[in-house]
Amino acid sequence: MTKKVTPSKAKIPAAKPAAVVRKSVTAKPLVATEVTPKSKIQKAKNVNDKTGDKIIRTSFNILKSDYAKIAELKQRSITAGMKVKKSELVRAGLHVLSLLTASQFKKAIAQVAPIKAEHPNKPKDKLLSD
């Protein structure tokens, strides 16, 4: 008996890949260039030029009323002929707080209401218990 070969089982020879033609490349003269190491590039991005301090990116929660005060102070700076960023206002506030005496510092901190720190991206405990 002879076996019949069905078309689905028939072996088809694989196609050969096309030959790759390489063009000759003329050599260009090498030019000496100064290479800056990555560490110096990263250092330049993360360091303040004036003070030499490292710049750190952070985030924090703030009350809506305090955020409105930042907007008021930014507007005040514009009317005074300066344009400041939010981070500059926060940093200026830190510098002013550092100049206060201990009793003045306590009074200033007592005027600020503490807020509960919540991360908006994390689920609340109540949602997990349901």
C-alpha positions in Angstrom: 0.0 0.0 0.0 1.1 3.5 -0.8 0.5 6.4 1.5 -1.3 9.4 0.1 0.2 12.8 0.9 -2.3 15.4 1.7 -1.6 19.0 0.7 -1.6 20.2 4.3 1.2 17.8 5.2 3.3 18.3 2.2 6.6 20.0 2.9 7.3 23.2 1.1 10.9 24.2 0.7 11.7 27.4 2.7 12.5 30.5 0.7 16.1 31.6 0.9 16.8 35.1 2.1 17.8 37.6 -0.5 21.5 38.3 -0.8 22.6 41.5 1.0 24.6 43.9 -1.1 27.0 46.0 0.9 28.2 49.3 -0.5 31.7 50.4 0.2 31.9 53.3 2.7 34.6 55.8 2.3 36.4 56.5 5.6 35.9 59.9 7.0 38.7 61.5 8.9 38.3 61.3 12.7 37.9 64.7 14.5 39.0 64.9 18.1 36.1 66.1 20.3 35.9 66.7 24.0 33.5 64.2 25.6 31.7 65.3 28.8 31.3 62.4 31.3 27.7 61.5 32.2 28.3 62.2 35.9 29.2 65.8 35.1 26.1 66.2 32.9 23.8 64.8 35.7 25.5 67.0 38.2 24.9 70.1 36.1 21.2 69.3 35.9 20.7 68.6 39.7 22.8 71.4 41.2 21.9 75.1 41.7 24.5 77.2 40.0 24.5 80.0 42.6 24.6 78.0 45.8 25.9 74.6 44.7 23.1 72.9 46.5 21.6 69.7 45.1 18.0 70.2 43.7 15.4 67.8 45.1 12.0 67.3 43.6 9.2 66.7 46.2 5.5 67.0 46.6 3.3 67.7 49.6 -0.3 68.3 50.6 -1.5 71.8 51.1 -4.8 73.4 52.1 -6.7 75.2 49.4 -6.6 78.4 51.5 -2.8 78.2 51.7 -2.6 77.6 48.0 -4.7 80.7 47.4 -2.2 82.6 49.6 0.6 81.5 47.2 -1.4 82.9 44.3 -1.9 86.2 46.2 1.8 86.5 46.9 2.6 85.7 43.2 0.3 88.5 42.2 1.8 90.8 44.8 5.3 90.1 43.3 4.0 90.9 39.8 2.7 94.3 41.0 6.1 94.9 42.7 7.8 94.3 39.3 9.1 90.8 40.0 8.0 87.4 38.8 8.4 84.6 41.2 7.7 80.9 41.2 5.8 78.9 43.8 9.0 77.1 44.9 10.7 80.5 45.3 7.9 81.7 47.6 8.1 78.5 49.7 11.9 78.8 49.9 11.7 82.5 50.9 9.2 81.5 53.7 11.7 78.9 54.9 14.4 81.5 55.0 12.2 84.0 57.0 11.2 81.2 59.4 14.9 80.4 60.0 15.5 84.0 61.1 12.8 83.9 63.9 13.6 83.4 67.5 12.3 80.3 69.3 9.2 82.0 70.7 8.4 83.7 67.4 8.9 80.4 65.6 6.5 78.6 68.0 3.8 81.3 67.5 4.2 81.1 63.7 3.8 77.3 63.7 0.9 77.5 66.1 -1.0 79.6 63.5 -0.7 76.8 60.9 -3.4 74.1 61.3 -2.0 70.5 61.0 -3.5 68.5 58.1 -3.8 64.8 57.7 -1.3 63.5 55.2 -3.1 61.3 52.6 -1.7 60.1 49.3 -4.4 60.7 46.6 -3.3 57.7 44.6 -3.6 55.2 47.4 -7.0 53.7 48.3 -8.5 54.6 51.7 -8.9 52.0 54.5 -12.7 52.3 54.3 -12.7 51.1 50.7 -10.7 48.1 51.5 -12.9 46.9 54.4 -16.1 46.9 52.2 
